[in-house]
Amino acid sequence: MKKDRLEAFSDGVIAIIITIMVLELKLPQGHDIHALLPLLPVFLSYVLSFIYIGIYWNNHHHMIYAVNTINGRVLWANLNLLFWLSLVPFVTGWMGESHFSMWPIFAYGCVLIMNAIAYTVLARLLVKQAGHDSSLALAMGKDWKGKLSIVIYATAIIVSVYCPWISLGLYWVVAVIWFIPDPRIEKKVADKAH
């Protein structure tokens, strides 16, 4: 199967997810700068989640770009990833509205780890579809960054029961690790084209 519809559908769903998150930002209840203070946790939650959605969109784009065709398993794996991404606005809103309480931080971590697992499954299926000697397979390598992220998420989920702020910090650490788009795929695709 061609990949165009999967790419277009995924882009649309991700755009809707970002739209839902921004619509959850409420106007301040005053007219001075101090009226923004109660909204700071909501805004910081939004920024973190926007970065995460952007990271997934960037990396999803690079992976799909690197393959020529897809199959039914890839379609289902992609839907699985989109399902978990669609829960990000819910846990983002809960986390911000609760001012970073334990259970919302715990739930946020659960959604993040499920996103990471779903992304890993999709990546492996795409590598299998493209072939183990493909530019995507070479670019993905052993995917230490992905494995490290899952370990950090698991740690953050456990720690959230004792100290939610440390967990929140760990979520930011993973975002920083992934913030700069991974050049491996672009480089391998460019190398193979020459």
N, C-alpha and C positions, 0 to 999 in steps of 0.2 A: 504494500500500500504506500501511497505517497504520504508525505508528512505535513503537507500544507494545511489541511483542516485541523490536525492536532495542534499545530503551532498557532493558528488563528484562534481556535477555541481557548487554548491555554492563555494567550495574551488577553482575550476578553474577560475571562474569569479573574485573572490577576488584576486587571484594571478595575473590575467591580469590587474586589476585595479592598483595594486601596481607597476607592470611593466610599465604601461603607465605613472604613476607619475614619476618614476625614469628616464624614457627616456626624460621627459620634462626638466630635469636638463641639462643646457648647460655648455660647457667648458668655463673657463675664457678667456678673450681676452688679456691676458698678461702672463708674466712668473714669476712674483713676487707675494708675498702674498697680495699686495694691489689690485691685479686683482680680488681677491675673494670678495672684499667689495660690488661691485654692485650686486653680486649674493646672498648676505646674505638674503634679503627678500624672494627670491625664495626658498632658502634652508630652512629657518624657516617655510615657508608655507608647504613645503614638509614634514618636521619633524612632524608638527602638524597633517597633514592629514594622514601620515603613522601611527601615534599613533591611530588616530580615526579608520582607517581601521583595524588595529590590534585589537582594542577593540571590534569592531563588529565581527571580525572573531572568537576571543576567546569566546565571549558570545553566538554567533550563534552555535559554536561547542558544548558548554555546554548544550544549550537548546536541540539541536538535539540528543545529546547523551542520554538525560534524557527521550526521548520518544521511543516507540517501533514501532509505525506506524504513517503514515501521511495520509492526504486525499487531494482532489482537492483544497479545500480552502487554505490549508497550502501551496500547490504548488504555487498558485497565490499570496498569501501573501509574500512568499519567493521571487518570481520574482519582486514584488513591491519593496521590500527592496533592491534587487540587482540593480534595475533600479536607485534608488536614490543614492546608493553607487557608481554606474558607473558615476554619475555626479561630484563626488568629485574631480577627476583629472582636470576637466575643471575649476571649481571655485578655486581650489588650484593654478593652473597656473595663472589665471587672478589676483588673490589676490597678489601673489608674484610679478608678472610683473608690477603691478600697484603701488607697494610699499605700499600696505595696504590702498588704497583709499576707499572712502565711498561705492560706488556701489558694488565693488567686495566683500567687507566685508559684506555688506547687503546680497548679493547673496549667499555667503558662509554660512551665518546663515540660510537662507531659505533652502538650501540643507541639512544642519545639522538637522534642526527641522523636515524636511520631513523624513530623515533617522530615527530619533527617533520615530516618529509616526508610520512609517512602521514596525520598530522593535517591537513596543508595540503591534500592530495588530497581527504580526506573533506570538509573545509570548502568547497572549490571545488565539489564535486559537490552538496553541500547547497545552496549558493547557486544553482547552476544549476537544481536541482529547485524551489527556492522562487521563483526569478525574480530577475532583476537589479535590480528595483525593490523587492524584499522588505525587511523590517526586518533580516533576517540579512545580506543583501548590503550594506545601508547601514551596519550595525554593523561588518562585517568590513573595509570600506573597502579600502585597499591592503595591509593587514596588515603594517605595518612591523615590529611586534613579532615576528611569526613569521619574517619574512625575516632580521631581525637575529639571532634565536636560531640559525638555521641557519648563519649566517656565524660566530657565536661557537663553535658546536659544531665546525665544520670547522677553525677555528683551533686549538681545544683538542686535536683529534685529532692534528694535525700537531705541535703543541708537546709533546704527551705523549711523543714519542720522545726529546725533549731534556730536558724538565723536567716530570715528571708532576704535581708540586705546583701549577704554574701552571695546568695543565689542570683539575685539581680545583677550583681557585679560579674558573676560567671557568665550570665547571658550576654552581657556587654562584651566580655572577652571573646566569646565565639563570634559575635558580630564583627569585632575588630579583625579577627583572624581572616574572615571571609570578605571584608569590606572591599578590598582591592580585588577587582575581578581576576579570576584565575587565568593567567595567560597561557597555561599549558595547552589548551585546546586550540586557541588561535595560532600558536606557534607551530604545533604539529600539523594542523591543516595547511598552513602556509608552506611549511617545509615539504609536505607531500605534493603540493600543487606545483612546486618548482622542480 
